[in-house]
Amino acid sequence: MIIADILAEQGTQVAEEICRRGGAARFIHTDVSRHADIANLFENLRKTHGGPDILVNNAYWSARGSVETLSEEDWDRGMDTMVKSVFLMSKYAFPVMRNRGGGVIINVSSVHARVAWPEYAVYSAAKAAIESLTRQMAVDGGPIGIRVNCVAPGSIPITDQPPGQDWRVPMGRRGKPQEVAGVIRFLASDEAAYMTGQTLTIDGGMTATLAQPTAPHSQAGISSFSRRAVHSWIQSARRIFAPPRRSPAKSYDNQQGS
């Protein structure tokens, strides 16, 4: 396994951990947003391993901000790191995999590709682009034996975030990195030999629900905001679907001449 990352200390630690557990791994310092770095990486792989059979694109950098507040520099850096890296890594992987008889590419997206959160402009846009690019790459790679799929994790803690409850998730907890890794391993295996162009969501049901409570699940029910919204929807529905009101019936005396 080759780990290509700009973070030398963390990348080296991951490679060492894999080796301690009986695997074989090596770290190569790479800025995946730079064409020259990726060209050097694949030349290194060609000389030492012949090339990759499986590629996982999981680069990340982002800044918070809306389209109004986000700087152009941060937008460019986020898109270069998260989207351009997928394009360039896959651009070099395609011919190598084709010559080796096929391969697998797995891109890492996020639930933010489909649902919005305040001030996640570049992150959401980048992840949505990754999912669209995954489908395009699957169409182009299918005839030459290259499968391309995507995973979209939800609330997964990183190193400085302890696992625990998450009120946004129907399952009531954050996911574990191992749960994402298991899906990636499945997509890379022969068990997924007939899957390509797909995005598998790993979010504990987060994107399956409209409800967004403000506290852990309890008998207290939905939040006051949600109660007001639901009440408003009910009243609107009653006005829309109620039978039309009729004018009061007029009474006429049946007068007959004598």
C-alpha positions as a Markdown table, in Angstrom:
| # | Residue | x | y | z |
|---|---|---|---|---|
| 1 | Met | 0.0 | 0.0 | 0.0 |
| 2 | Ile | 1.2 | 3.5 | -0.9 |
| 3 | Ile | 0.1 | 6.4 | 1.2 |
| 4 | Ala | 0.4 | 9.7 | -0.7 |
| 5 | Asp | -0.2 | 12.8 | 1.4 |
| 6 | Ile | 1.0 | 16.3 | 2.1 |
| 7 | Leu | 1.1 | 15.6 | 5.9 |
| 8 | Ala | 4.4 | 13.8 | 6.3 |
| 9 | Glu | 4.2 | 13.0 | 10.0 |
| 10 | Gln | 0.7 | 11.6 | 9.9 |
| 11 | Gly | 1.3 | 9.7 | 6.7 |
| 12 | Thr | 4.4 | 8.1 | 8.1 |
| 13 | Gln | 2.6 | 7.1 | 11.2 |
| 14 | Val | -0.2 | 5.4 | 9.2 |
| 15 | Ala | 2.3 | 3.5 | 7.1 |
| 16 | Glu | 4.2 | 2.4 | 10.2 |
| 17 | Glu | 0.9 | 1.2 | 11.9 |
| 18 | Ile | 0.0 | -0.8 | 8.8 |
| 19 | Cys | 3.4 | -2.5 | 8.9 |
| 20 | Arg | 3.1 | -3.2 | 12.6 |
| 21 | Arg | -0.2 | -5.0 | 12.0 |
| 22 | Gly | 1.4 | -7.3 | 9.4 |
| 23 | Gly | 0.8 | -5.3 | 6.2 |
| 24 | Ala | 3.1 | -3.6 | 3.8 |
| 25 | Ala | 2.9 | 0.1 | 3.4 |
| 26 | Arg | 5.1 | 3.1 | 2.4 |
| 27 | Phe | 4.6 | 6.8 | 2.6 |
| 28 | Ile | 5.4 | 9.1 | -0.3 |
| 29 | His | 5.1 | 12.9 | 0.4 |
| 30 | Thr | 2.7 | 14.2 | -2.3 |
| 31 | Asp | 0.7 | 17.4 | -2.7 |
| 32 | Val | -2.2 | 15.9 | -4.7 |
| 33 | Ser | -3.4 | 19.3 | -5.9 |
| 34 | Arg | -0.1 | 19.7 | -7.8 |
| 35 | His | 0.3 | 18.1 | -11.2 |
| 36 | Ala | 4.1 | 17.8 | -10.9 |
| 37 | Asp | 3.8 | 15.9 | -7.5 |
| 38 | Ile | 1.3 | 13.4 | -9.0 |
| 39 | Ala | 3.5 | 12.8 | -12.0 |
| 40 | Asn | 6.4 | 12.1 | -9.8 |
| 41 | Leu | 4.2 | 9.8 | -7.6 |
| 42 | Phe | 3.1 | 7.6 | -10.6 |
| 43 | Glu | 6.7 | 7.5 | -11.9 |
| 44 | Asn | 7.8 | 6.2 | -8.5 |
| 45 | Leu | 5.0 | 3.6 | -8.6 |
| 46 | Arg | 5.8 | 2.5 | -12.1 |
| 47 | Lys | 9.4 | 1.8 | -11.1 |
| 48 | Thr | 8.6 | 0.1 | -7.8 |
| 49 | His | 5.2 | -1.6 | -8.2 |
| 50 | Gly | 4.2 | -1.3 | -11.8 |
| 51 | Gly | 1.3 | 0.9 | -10.9 |
| 52 | Pro | -1.9 | 0.9 | -8.7 |
| 53 | Asp | -4.6 | -1.8 | -9.0 |
| 54 | Ile | -6.8 | 0.1 | -6.5 |
| 55 | Leu | -6.9 | 3.9 | -6.0 |
| 56 | Val | -8.7 | 5.6 | -3.1 |
| 57 | Asn | -9.1 | 9.4 | -3.5 |
| 58 | Asn | -9.6 | 10.9 | -0.1 |
| 59 | Ala | -7.9 | 14.3 | -0.1 |
| 60 | Tyr | -9.4 | 17.1 | 2.1 |
| 61 | Trp | -9.0 | 20.8 | 2.7 |
| 62 | Ser | -11.8 | 23.2 | 3.3 |
| 63 | Ala | -12.7 | 26.6 | 4.8 |
| 64 | Arg | -16.0 | 27.7 | 6.3 |
| 65 | Gly | -17.9 | 30.4 | 4.4 |
| 66 | Ser | -20.8 | 31.2 | 2.2 |
| 67 | Val | -20.4 | 32.4 | -1.4 |
| 68 | Glu | -20.5 | 35.9 | 0.1 |
| 69 | Thr | -17.8 | 35.5 | 2.8 |
| 70 | Leu | -15.6 | 32.8 | 1.3 |
| 71 | Ser | -12.4 | 34.2 | -0.3 |
| 72 | Glu | -11.5 | 33.3 | -3.9 |
| 73 | Glu | -8.2 | 31.9 | -2.6 |
| 74 | Asp | -10.0 | 29.5 | -0.2 |
| 75 | Trp | -12.4 | 28.4 | -3.0 |
| 76 | Asp | -9.5 | 27.6 | -5.3 |
| 77 | Arg | -7.6 | 25.8 | -2.7 |
| 78 | Gly | -10.6 | 23.7 | -1.6 |
| 79 | Met | -11.5 | 22.8 | -5.2 |
| 80 | Asp | -7.9 | 22.0 | -6.1 |
| 81 | Thr | -7.4 | 19.7 | -3.1 |
| 82 | Met | -10.8 | 17.9 | -3.2 |
| 83 | Val | -11.8 | 17.9 | -6.9 |
| 84 | Lys | -8.7 | 18.6 | -9.0 |
| 85 | Ser | -6.8 | 15.9 | -7.0 |
| 86 | Val | -9.5 | 13.3 | -8.1 |
| 87 | Phe | -9.1 | 14.4 | -11.7 |
| 88 | Leu | -5.3 | 14.3 | -11.7 |
| 89 | Met | -4.9 | 11.0 | -9.7 |
| 90 | Ser | -7.4 | 9.3 | -11.9 |
| 91 | Lys | -6.0 | 10.8 | -15.1 |
| 92 | Tyr | -2.7 | 9.0 | -14.3 |
| 93 | Ala | -4.3 | 5.9 | -13.0 |
| 94 | Phe | -6.5 | 5.2 | -16.0 |
| 95 | Pro | -3.8 | 4.3 | -18.6 |
| 96 | Val | -1.9 | 2.2 | -16.0 |
| 97 | Met | -5.0 | 0.3 | -15.0 |
| 98 | Arg | -6.0 | -0.2 | -18.6 |
| 99 | Asn | -2.6 | -1.7 | -19.4 |
| 100 | Arg | -2.8 | -4.0 | -16.4 |
| 101 | Gly | -6.2 | -5.3 | -17.4 |
| 102 | Gly | -8.4 | -3.1 | -15.2 |
| 103 | Gly | -8.6 | -1.6 | -11.7 |
| 104 | Val | -10.8 | 0.0 | -9.1 |
| 105 | Ile | -11.1 | 3.7 | -8.2 |
| 106 | Ile | -13.0 | 4.7 | -5.1 |
| 107 | Asn | -13.7 | 8.4 | -4.4 |
| 108 | Val | -14.7 | 9.8 | -1.0 |
| 109 | Ser | -17.6 | 12.2 | -1.0 |
| 110 | Ser | -19.8 | 13.3 | 1.9 |
| 111 | Val | -23.5 | 13.7 | 2.8 |
| 112 | His | -22.8 | 17.4 | 2.1 |
| 113 | Ala | -23.0 | 16.6 | -1.6 |
| 114 | Arg | -26.8 | 16.3 | -1.2 |
| 115 | Val | -27.7 | 18.2 | 2.0 |
| 116 | Ala | -26.6 | 21.7 | 3.0 |
| 117 | Trp | -25.2 | 23.1 | 6.2 |
| 118 | Pro | -24.5 | 26.8 | 6.8 |
| 119 | Glu | -21.3 | 28.1 | 5.4 |
| 120 | Tyr | -20.1 | 24.9 | 3.7 |
| 121 | Ala | -20.0 | 26.4 | 0.2 |
| 122 | Val | -16.7 | 25.0 | -1.2 |
| 123 | Tyr | -17.0 | 21.7 | 0.7 |
| 124 | Ser | -20.5 | 21.0 | -0.5 |
| 125 | Ala | -19.7 | 22.0 | -4.1 |
| 126 | Ala | -16.6 | 19.9 | -4.1 |
| 127 | Lys | -18.2 | 16.8 | -2.8 |
| 128 | Ala | -21.1 | 17.1 | -5.3 |
| 129 | Ala | -18.6 | 17.5 | -8.1 |
| 130 | Ile | -16.8 | 14.3 | -6.9 |
| 131 | Glu | -20.0 | 12.3 | -7.1 |
| 132 | Ser | -20.8 | 13.6 | -10.6 |
| 133 | Leu | -17.2 | 12.9 | -11.7 |
| 134 | Thr | -17.5 | 9.4 | -10.3 |
| 135 | Arg | -20.4 | 8.6 | -12.6 |
| 136 | Gln | -18.6 | 10.0 | -15.6 |
| 137 | Met | -15.4 | 8.1 | -14.8 |
| 138 | Ala | -17.5 | 4.9 | -14.4 |
| 139 | Val | -19.0 | 5.4 | -17.9 |
| 140 | Asp | -15.6 | 6.1 | -19.5 |
| 141 | Gly | -13.8 | 3.3 | -17.5 |
| 142 | Gly | -16.3 | 0.5 | -17.9 |
| 143 | Pro | -15.2 | -0.6 | -21.4 |
| 144 | Ile | -11.6 | -0.8 | -20.3 |
| 145 | Gly | -12.2 | -2.7 | -17.1 |
| 146 | Ile | -12.0 | 0.1 | -14.6 |
| 147 | Arg | -14.8 | 0.3 | -11.9 |
| 148 | Val | -15.3 | 3.7 | -10.2 |
| 149 | Asn | -17.5 | 4.1 | -7.2 |
| 150 | Cys | -17.9 | 6.5 | -4.3 |
| 151 | Val | -18.6 | 6.5 | -0.6 |
| 152 | Ala | -20.4 | 9.4 | 1.2 |
| 153 | Pro | -19.8 | 9.3 | 4.9 |
| 154 | Gly | -21.9 | 11.3 | 7.4 |
| 155 | Ser | -20.9 | 12.1 | 10.9 |
| 156 | Ile | -17.6 | 10.4 | 11.4 |
| 157 | Pro | -15.2 | 11.6 | 14.1 |
| 158 | Ile | -11.7 | 12.6 | 13.2 |
| 159 | Thr | -8.7 | 12.3 | 15.5 |
| 160 | Asp | -9.6 | 15.3 | 17.7 |
| 161 | Gln | -13.3 | 14.4 | 17.9 |
| 162 | Pro | -14.4 | 11.6 | 20.4 |
| 163 | Pro | -17.0 | 9.2 | 19.2 |
| 164 | Gly | -20.4 | 9.5 | 20.8 |
| 165 | Gln | -24.0 | 10.5 | 20.4 |
| 166 | Asp | -25.2 | 12.6 | 17.5 |
| 167 | Trp | -28.7 | 14.0 | 17.6 |
| 168 | Arg | -28.8 | 14.5 | 13.9 |
| 169 | Val | -28.6 | 10.8 | 13.2 |
| 170 | Pro | -31.6 | 8.4 | 13.6 |
| 171 | Met | -29.2 | 5.7 | 14.9 |
| 172 | Gly | -28.2 | 8.2 | 17.6 |
| 173 | Arg | -24.5 | 8.1 | 17.3 |
| 174 | Arg | -21.5 | 9.1 | 15.2 |
| 175 | Gly | -20.0 | 6.5 | 12.8 |
| 176 | Lys | -16.7 | 4.9 | 13.2 |
| 177 | Pro | -13.8 | 5.2 | 10.6 |
| 178 | Gln | -13.7 | 1.4 | 10.5 |
| 179 | Glu | -17.4 | 1.4 | 9.2 |
| 180 | Val | -16.4 | 3.6 | 6.3 |
| 181 | Ala | -13.2 | 1.5 | 5.7 |
| 182 | Gly | -15.3 | -1.6 | 5.5 |
| 183 | Val | -17.5 | -0.3 | 2.7 |
| 184 | Ile | -14.4 | 0.9 | 0.8 |
| 185 | Arg | -12.9 | -2.6 | 1.2 |
| 186 | Phe | -16.1 | -4.1 | -0.1 |
| 187 | Leu | -16.1 | -1.8 | -3.2 |
| 188 | Ala | -12.5 | -2.7 | -3.9 |
| 189 | Ser | -13.2 | -6.5 | -3.7 |
| 190 | Asp | -14.5 | -8.9 | -6.3 |
| 191 | Glu | -17.8 | -9.0 | -4.3 |
| 192 | Ala | -18.6 | -5.6 | -5.9 |
| 193 | Ala | -17.4 | -6.8 | -9.4 |
| 194 | Tyr | -20.7 | -5.7 | -11.0 |
| 195 | Met | -20.9 | -2.3 | -9.3 |
| 196 | Thr | -19.7 | 0.9 | -10.9 |
| 197 | Gly | -20.9 | 4.5 | -11.0 |
| 198 | Gln | -22.5 | 4.3 | -7.5 |
| 199 | Thr | -22.4 | 6.3 | -4.4 |
| 200 | Leu | -22.9 | 4.4 | -1.1 |
| 201 | Thr | -24.0 | 6.6 | 1.8 |
| 202 | Ile | -22.7 | 5.7 | 5.3 |
| 203 | Asp | -24.5 | 8.1 | 7.6 |
| 204 | Gly | -26.6 | 6.2 | 10.1 |
| 205 | Gly | -29.8 | 7.4 | 8.4 |
| 206 | Met | -28.9 | 11.1 | 8.6 |
| 207 | Thr | -30.0 | 11.9 | 5.0 |
| 208 | Ala | -33.1 | 9.7 | 5.3 |
| 209 | Thr | -35.0 | 12.0 | 7.6 |
| 210 | Leu | -36.4 | 15.5 | 7.4 |
| 211 | Ala | -36.5 | 15.9 | 11.2 |
| 212 | Gln | -33.6 | 17.8 | 12.8 |
| 213 | Pro | -34.2 | 17.8 | 16.5 |
| 214 | Thr | -32.2 | 20.1 | 18.7 |
| 215 | Ala | -31.6 | 17.6 | 21.5 |
| 216 | Pro | -31.1 | 13.9 | 21.8 |
| 217 | His | -34.1 | 11.7 | 21.1 |
| 218 | Ser | -36.6 | 11.6 | 23.9 |
| 219 | Gln | -40.3 | 11.6 | 24.7 |
| 220 | Ala | -40.2 | 15.4 | 24.6 |
| 221 | Gly | -40.8 | 15.1 | 20.9 |
| 222 | Ile | -39.7 | 17.5 | 18.2 |
| 223 | Ser | -38.3 | 20.9 | 18.8 |
| 224 | Ser | -40.4 | 24.1 | 19.2 |
| 225 | Phe | -39.2 | 25.2 | 15.8 |
| 226 | Ser | -40.4 | 22.0 | 14.2 |
| 227 | Arg | -43.7 | 22.1 | 16.1 |
| 228 | Arg | -44.3 | 25.6 | 14.7 |
| 229 | Ala | -43.4 | 24.5 | 11.2 |
| 230 | Val | -45.6 | 21.4 | 11.4 |
| 231 | His | -48.5 | 23.5 | 12.7 |
| 232 | Ser | -48.1 | 25.9 | 9.9 |
| 233 | Trp | -48.0 | 23.0 | 7.3 |
| 234 | Ile | -51.1 | 21.5 | 8.8 |
| 235 | Gln | -53.0 | 24.8 | 8.6 |
| 236 | Ser | -51.9 | 25.3 | 5.0 |
| 237 | Ala | -53.0 | 21.8 | 4.1 |
| 238 | Arg | -56.4 | 22.4 | 5.6 |
| 239 | Arg | -56.8 | 25.5 | 3.6 |
| 240 | Ile | -55.7 | 23.8 | 0.4 |
| 241 | Phe | -57.6 | 20.5 | 0.7 |
| 242 | Ala | -60.7 | 21.6 | 2.6 |
| 243 | Pro | -63.9 | 21.5 | 0.5 |
| 244 | Pro | -64.9 | 24.8 | -0.9 |
| 245 | Arg | -67.1 | 27.0 | 1.3 |
| 246 | Arg | -70.6 | 27.5 | 0.0 |
| 247 | Ser | -72.7 | 30.6 | 0.3 |
| 248 | Pro | -75.6 | 30.3 | 2.8 |
| 249 | Ala | -78.6 | 28.8 | 1.1 |
| 250 | Lys | -81.4 | 31.3 | 0.3 |
| 251 | Ser | -84.9 | 30.5 | 1.3 |
| 252 | Tyr | -87.8 | 31.4 | -1.0 |
| 253 | Asp | -91.5 | 31.3 | 0.0 |
| 254 | Asn | -93.6 | 29.2 | -2.3 |
| 255 | Gln | -96.3 | 31.7 | -3.1 |
| 256 | Gln | -99.2 | 30.7 | -5.1 |
| 257 | Gly | -101.9 | 32.9 | -6.3 |
| 258 | Ser | -105.4 | 32.3 | -5.1 |
